[in-house]
């Protein structure tokens, strides 16, 4: 006959707790990467806007010199 031992509930609980903590850490890392990506997008938009403003300013100054 097969000798079946009862499940070790403490070990099962600890394994589940470790897995929960790993998942929470992965979720936190994913959220941080998303936040950083959004910030890089905002910065890129700001740089683009400034470049456009400088371009317009340069064109206006050039036009004023022609007059």
Secondary structure, 3 states (H helix, E strand, C coil): CCCCCCCCHHHHHHHHHHHHHHHHHHHHHHHHHHHHHHHHHHHHHHHHHHHHHHHHHHHHHHHHHHC
